[in-house]
Amino acid sequence: MLKKIVLLLLCVVFFACKETPKKPSLNTGPWRAVMEVSEGHELPFTFMLKQQDSSYVMTISNADEKLTVDEIMVKGDSIRIQMPVFEGYINATFTENHIAGNFIKESLGRSVPFEASYGEAPRFSVQQDAKASVSGIWKAEFEYDLPSAYMAKGIFYQSDDKVTGTIRTTTGDYRYLEGVMDGDSLKLSTFDGAHVFLFLAKVEDNVLNGKFYSGKHYVANFKGSRDETYELPDANELTFLKEGYETFDFSFPDVDGQMVSLSDDQFKDKPVLVQIMGTWCPNCLDETKFYVEYLQNNPDADVEMVALAFEYARTEEKAFEGIKRLKERVGVDYPILLAQVGTSAKDKANEKLPMLNHVLSYPTTIYIDKKGAVRKIHTGFNGPATGEKYEEFKKEFDKTIKELLNE
């Protein structure tokens, strides 16, 4: 009996002395990540990771942009990093110094390989001193070898080999780009929770020749030349009411399932702004944040706003989840109506809004006066990354609102 007691005590001591397996954790501090895009190229970006309560907060850097990601779920050695507002998320496994998995957009059926390593490291490595400067304005053409060619305006700032800036098109901007001039090679990237954009180009004699990669699903050739005077077409002249239509109208459900129309009492005898947008669209998010801030800073402005969301989510339930998420995360007080589900195709959007010559861009804003007349339609949005153009837009917007209110 004594032997059994001694043996039992030895077992207790043995198991008590054994170390409890450590729960895996991530190192906090600087990380460098890469995403695999088409043709075997890697899109790099950097982020900081810090501990918050029992989880983590990630801060992604793209030039002057700091994107906070605070919905991070850890279970064992698995991690899910949910992008703010947007549907996309990173699903991965990790050790303390390494994360590997995929960036996923379920509604579009897209998956991009993702990998990150702990430690201070440059976004792009530089092999040679810069042989050219791209600072200034560039006139560019994308898909120039296709019938779908479109014009763009590059706005770049270079200090030594470091380059920042953005690229504007008639439908919006490519937001905050950051990269380098490596010899005669321009390398720029951004990851903002939705966009997975990489630009690679050769620069010679003030001419750009390169490729634009969007995730693993899109590649476009582009070329450009320095042109300090170049400007895109006027954003107020691209979209208009078709002949035979004198007013704009709609009828779509809000998040509570109630149908909302422009003829409703809440819009009568007031200026109304109708925002055509999608919860998946970073330019729309920039614009929405601006509208929310403007309304908060001008509480006495008796103007109504309403957004029409064209969603690629596969079901109404998922689409409304996205709308509610946007409203909660950004603090949107005005109604966001579900105009379309299952696709963000612009030709399908045009079927829902047949009075417009076309839906050229998400976002597009329609300005309607107190009498119900369409006064202006602004296509696209010059976001904060466009610098001077963003400041110009803010002044123009304020002027237009005051004119509509004072009539």
Disulfide bonds with the S-S distance in Angstrom:
none
